[in-house]
Amino acid sequence: MTQLAGQPLPLACFDPSAPEVQRDPYPHYDRLLREDPVHRGVNGIWFVSRYDDVRTVLGEDRLVRQGIRDFWSQLVGPGPLSGILSRTVLFQDEPDHTRLRTLIMPAFAPRALRALEAEIDRLVAELVGQDAGELDVINDVAYPLALGVISTVLGLPAHDRDRLRAWSLRIGPTLDLAAGPAEIADGQAAMAELTGYLTDLVDTRPASGDLLGILCADGDTSREEIIAMVVTLIFAGHETVTNQIGNGVLALAAHPEQLELLRSRPGLVPGAVEEILRYDSSVQSNSRQLADDLELGGKTLRRGELVVALMGAANRDPARYAEPGRFDVTRTGVHPLSFGSGMRHCVGAVLARLELVAAFRALVRLPGWRLPTDPDALQYQRSTMFRGVLSLPLAHEAQTPRRTP
């Protein structure tokens, strides 16, 4: 069906892969929330948008990942992609999900992460320039920060970070249902290269206190599972934070009064990070398959059907947040579903928040923000699950040097 330019998709065929939805999903989410919050959309998939319903989907035992894993494996076909990522903790159900998650949880406990705060602050200070000029928020700040931190946690060599980023950019498009044959072929090649690199690291890894060393020392975890876990943490640990920093900068640039408020009251930054996560989440959705029938929103969802929890919509549910389309860094009671909910709540959420707070404390201090590129001309990555721009130039003035006491 042909769409008129600038017109929203008919609600009867909501499709998150449609270009106009990917460019700005929020008007479409608003219609779902108002008119059909448990909606049967494209390809018969259920799309759930209300805050409470999304939280139910994310925590409901009858909604599992095996069918999603099998569907995605068929999409990309045999090869390194399905061979590695089908073993990732994100695609596992019980008991393997808990077994693999338990292995990495100590490395992401708040006490363990406190030791990283000084390193995060040092890295942010190094990346956020002090002179007048222009920086690319994504490529000069967000990506090297997020990849640098997760590489430190894992114990990956610092000199390999650019290679890891290049592999990630080639593999990333294959995680989306809209991936084409050329993208899948390139992703297969990139995963083969990344797997070879990680295999060499795992096979030669001495005992150490970093996460890779801990995983290698665990006798119950196979080499394939270790590699799958590292790949997962590389993606989850840097793509989401990278995109969230970019989304937050765009929100602040579009609301200069909120930016000035943070500059005058830097103590608001931690709360502002929660509002940034709510207002424009880098993770927009998560998918499940029903292992049994489920009643939701007055409708019966049948066993075997696919369900997409729209966290980006839930974060703007008017039943949960007053004036949800308003960006307000002083908003209280913000509990975004950007990191999931229930037993699959993101294990790295605490670390991500540490990085986001450090990044925005530094970025808001840069005076004279200006986006030299028209926001409408920015290129978003093509994804139904993730949201973020590929590049974000930001011009700023020189900072006034701090006086030493």
Secondary structure, 3 states (H helix, E strand, C coil): CCCCCCCCCCHHHCCCCCHHHHHCCHHHHHHHHHHCCEEECHHHCEEECCHHHHHHHHHCCCEECHHHHHHHHHHHCCCHHHHHHCCCHHHCCCCHHHHHHHHHHHHHCHHHHHCCHHHHHHHHHHHCCCCCEEEEHHHHHHHHHHHHHHHHHHCCCHHHHHHHHHHHHHHHHHHCCCCCHHHHHHHHHHHHHHHHHHHHHHHCCCCCCCHHHHHHHCCCCCHHHHHHHHHHHHHHHHHHHHHHHHHHHHHHHHCHHHHHHHHHCHHHHHHHHHHHHHHCCCECEEEEEECCCEEECCEEECCCCEEEEEHHHHCCCCCCCCCCCCCCCCCCCCCCCCCCCHHHCCCCHHHHHHHHHHHHHHHCCCCCCECCCCHHHCCECCCCCECCECCCEEEECCCCCCCCC
